[in-house]
Amino acid sequence: MLEGWLMANFIALIAYYRLFIALKENELICKYSPADIVEMSTNIYKFKIGETWTLSETNKKTIQLFNKLKIDYLN
C-alpha cells in the first residue's frame, strides 16, 4: 500500500511541476499558481445527456487561460 501511495504522490508531483513550468514559460506565474489551475479545473465537468457528452459551462477567462497554457481539458 505504501508503494502505491508513493507512486500516486510522485505522479502528482510531476503534474504539479509541469503546470509550474507552463505558467513560468507563459509569464503567468506572478498571477496564478499551479494550485489555482487545479482549483479552476475542479469546476469543469463532462456529463452525458441522452447519447451526447456535454461539457459544463466554463467562463471565457478560464478557456483563454487553458488555451494559452495548452491544457486540453475542454476537448
Buried (B, 14 or more C-beta within 10 A) or exposed (E): EEEEEEEEEEEEEEEBEEBBEBBEEBEBBEEBBBEBBEEBBEEBEEEEEEEEEEEEEBEEEBEEBBEEBEBEBEE
